Amino acid sequence: MIGRLPLDEQLAVLTSVLSSNEVLLEVLNRAATLELPGWYVTGGCLFQTVWNVVTDRHPGSGIKDYDVFYFDDRDLSWEAEDAVIRAAGEAFAGLPAEVEVRNEARVHLWYEQKFGVACAPHASTEAAIDSFAATTCCLGVRLESGGRWRVYAPHGLSDVFNLVVRPNPVLAPREVYEAKTARWRQRWPELTVLGWPSASTMLTPSST
């Protein structure tokens, strides 16, 4: 079972599996040319590629879009982000998939209006990835000079390979997690989806 391999072997399998998704590999290569600060390809396009390969589906099956995050807090205006989005639109033109590019330094400016909970400013792209609704989603990859893969996986890779979805109640509300997992279960019924923790289990024990 891949999820029980040593981490270095899991990483080798991960890069091989992700490379089997030709669209994803092209997104990674084209994103690298944009030279965005702190960028990663992240989100469903990664863990869903793994799910597809593990369950013998086509690597790109059911993947709605490809997310590219970057972090630039020098200019938090919408105009600055929009300029990057338009440049990315040209870079990703012709791909048979939607690619969404977002500056994670600006998330706190719109998150509460969209999801109903306040979001403190992120300090980095990695911090933004840490806040995804499920730990399985907390994964980012990019290509660096020499074709080296940089992988950010704060919760490891075992759950991803084992088809386990675990809640990450640090920012996104319960309804976001449950809506996402319900949608994922319809397409990947092999998933094991863990329930949202109760209020009592989320309390931090007081020190004595």
C-alpha positions as CSV (number, residue, x, y, z in Angstrom):
1,M,0.0,0.0,0.0
2,I,1.5,3.3,-1.1
3,G,0.3,5.1,2.0
4,R,2.5,2.9,4.2
5,L,5.7,3.5,2.2
6,P,8.5,5.7,3.7
7,L,7.9,9.4,2.9
8,D,10.7,9.6,0.4
9,E,9.2,6.7,-1.6
10,Q,5.7,8.3,-1.3
11,L,7.2,11.5,-2.8
12,A,8.6,9.6,-5.7
13,V,5.3,7.9,-6.4
14,L,3.5,11.3,-6.0
15,T,5.6,13.0,-8.7
16,S,5.1,10.0,-11.0
17,V,1.3,9.9,-10.5
18,L,0.9,13.7,-11.0
19,S,3.1,13.5,-14.1
20,S,0.5,11.0,-15.6
21,N,-2.0,13.9,-15.8
22,E,-0.8,15.7,-18.9
23,V,-2.9,18.8,-18.3
24,L,-1.5,19.1,-14.8
25,L,2.1,18.7,-16.0
26,E,1.5,21.4,-18.6
27,V,0.0,23.8,-16.0
28,L,3.1,23.2,-13.8
29,N,5.5,24.0,-16.7
30,R,3.6,27.0,-17.9
31,A,3.1,28.4,-14.3
32,A,6.9,28.2,-13.8
33,T,7.4,30.6,-16.7
34,L,5.3,33.3,-15.0
35,E,7.8,33.5,-12.1
36,L,5.2,34.3,-9.6
37,P,6.4,34.8,-6.0
38,G,5.9,31.8,-3.7
39,W,3.7,30.0,-6.3
40,Y,2.2,26.5,-6.1
41,V,-0.2,24.5,-8.1
42,T,-2.6,23.3,-5.4
43,G,-6.2,22.2,-4.6
44,G,-8.2,19.4,-6.1
45,C,-6.2,18.9,-9.3
46,L,-3.5,17.3,-7.1
47,F,-5.3,15.0,-4.7
48,Q,-8.0,14.1,-7.3
49,T,-5.3,13.1,-9.8
50,V,-4.0,10.7,-7.1
51,W,-7.5,9.4,-6.3
52,N,-8.1,8.8,-10.0
53,V,-4.9,6.8,-10.5
54,V,-5.4,4.8,-7.3
55,T,-8.9,3.9,-8.3
56,D,-7.9,3.1,-11.9
57,R,-9.6,6.1,-13.5
58,H,-8.2,8.5,-16.1
59,P,-5.7,10.8,-14.3
60,G,-7.7,13.9,-15.2
61,S,-11.2,12.5,-14.7
62,G,-13.6,14.8,-12.8
63,I,-11.1,17.6,-12.2
64,K,-13.0,20.9,-12.4
65,D,-10.1,23.3,-12.6
66,Y,-6.4,23.8,-11.8
67,D,-5.5,26.3,-9.0
68,V,-2.3,28.4,-9.0
69,F,-1.6,30.3,-5.8
70,Y,1.0,32.9,-5.3
71,F,1.8,35.4,-2.6
72,D,2.6,39.0,-3.3
73,D,1.8,41.5,-0.4
74,R,3.5,44.5,-2.1
75,D,0.3,45.6,-3.8
76,L,-3.0,44.3,-2.4
77,S,-5.1,46.1,-5.0
78,W,-7.5,44.1,-7.2
79,E,-5.9,45.8,-10.2
80,A,-2.5,44.2,-9.4
81,E,-4.0,40.8,-9.1
82,D,-6.1,41.2,-12.2
83,A,-3.0,42.1,-14.2
84,V,-1.4,38.8,-13.1
85,I,-4.6,36.9,-13.9
86,R,-4.7,38.4,-17.4
87,A,-1.0,37.5,-18.0
88,A,-1.8,33.9,-16.8
89,G,-4.7,33.7,-19.1
90,E,-2.3,34.2,-22.0
91,A,0.2,31.7,-20.6
92,F,-2.5,29.0,-20.1
93,A,-4.3,29.7,-23.4
94,G,-5.3,26.6,-25.3
95,L,-5.3,24.2,-22.4
96,P,-8.4,22.0,-22.2
97,A,-9.1,23.1,-18.6
98,E,-9.8,26.2,-16.5
99,V,-6.8,27.5,-14.6
100,E,-7.5,29.9,-11.7
101,V,-4.7,32.1,-10.4
102,R,-5.1,33.9,-7.1
103,N,-2.9,36.1,-4.9
104,E,-3.2,34.6,-1.4
105,A,-2.0,37.8,0.2
106,R,-5.5,39.3,-0.7
107,V,-7.7,36.4,0.6
108,H,-8.6,38.2,3.9
109,L,-10.1,41.0,1.9
110,W,-12.9,38.9,0.4
111,Y,-13.1,35.6,2.4
112,E,-15.6,36.7,5.0
113,Q,-18.0,38.0,2.5
114,K,-17.9,34.7,0.5
115,F,-17.8,32.2,3.4
116,G,-19.2,34.1,6.4
117,V,-16.2,33.8,8.7
118,A,-13.3,36.2,9.1
119,C,-9.9,35.3,7.7
120,A,-6.7,36.8,9.1
121,P,-4.1,37.8,6.5
122,H,-2.1,34.9,5.3
123,A,1.7,35.2,5.8
124,S,2.6,33.0,2.8
125,T,1.2,30.7,0.2
126,E,2.0,27.8,2.5
127,A,-0.1,29.4,5.3
128,A,-3.0,29.7,2.8
129,I,-2.7,26.0,1.9
130,D,-2.7,25.1,5.6
131,S,-6.2,26.6,5.9
132,F,-8.0,24.3,3.4
133,A,-11.1,22.6,4.6
134,A,-9.6,19.1,4.6
135,T,-6.1,18.0,5.5
136,T,-6.1,16.0,2.3
137,C,-6.4,19.2,0.4
138,C,-3.3,20.7,2.0
139,L,-0.9,19.9,-0.8
140,G,1.1,22.2,-3.1
141,V,3.6,21.4,-5.8
142,R,5.8,23.5,-8.2
143,L,8.6,23.0,-10.6
144,E,11.9,24.7,-9.7
145,S,15.1,25.2,-11.7
146,G,16.5,22.0,-13.2
147,G,13.0,20.4,-13.2
148,R,13.2,19.7,-9.4
149,W,9.8,19.2,-7.8
150,R,9.0,21.2,-4.6
151,V,6.3,19.5,-2.6
152,Y,4.5,21.2,0.3
153,A,2.5,18.6,2.3
154,P,2.1,19.7,6.0
155,H,-0.1,16.6,6.8
156,G,1.9,14.1,4.8
157,L,0.7,12.0,1.9
158,S,-0.7,8.8,3.5
159,D,-4.3,10.0,3.6
160,V,-4.1,11.2,0.0
161,F,-3.0,7.7,-1.2
162,N,-5.3,5.9,1.2
163,L,-8.4,7.9,0.0
164,V,-9.1,9.3,3.4
165,V,-10.6,12.8,3.8
166,R,-10.0,14.3,7.1
167,P,-11.5,17.7,8.3
168,N,-9.2,20.6,9.0
169,P,-11.3,23.0,11.2
170,V,-8.9,26.0,11.2
171,L,-10.8,28.4,8.9
172,A,-13.4,27.0,6.5
173,P,-16.7,26.4,8.2
174,R,-18.3,22.9,8.6
175,E,-20.8,23.5,5.8
176,V,-18.0,24.1,3.3
177,Y,-16.3,20.8,4.3
178,E,-19.5,18.9,4.1
179,A,-20.5,20.3,0.8
180,K,-17.2,19.5,-0.7
181,T,-17.0,16.0,0.6
182,A,-20.6,15.2,-0.5
183,R,-19.6,16.3,-4.0
184,W,-16.4,14.3,-4.0
185,R,-18.2,11.1,-2.7
186,Q,-20.5,11.2,-5.7
187,R,-17.6,10.9,-8.1
188,W,-15.2,8.9,-5.9
189,P,-17.4,6.6,-3.8
190,E,-14.3,4.7,-2.6
191,L,-13.4,7.7,-0.3
192,T,-13.5,7.4,3.5
193,V,-14.8,10.7,4.7
194,L,-14.3,11.5,8.4
195,G,-16.9,13.6,10.1
196,W,-16.5,17.2,11.3
197,P,-15.3,17.2,15.0
198,S,-17.8,18.1,17.7
199,A,-17.3,21.4,19.6
200,S,-16.0,19.4,22.6
201,T,-13.2,17.6,20.7
202,M,-12.1,21.0,19.2
203,L,-11.4,22.5,22.7
204,T,-7.8,22.7,23.7
205,P,-7.2,21.1,27.1
206,S,-6.2,23.7,29.8
207,S,-2.8,23.4,31.2
208,T,-2.3,22.5,34.8
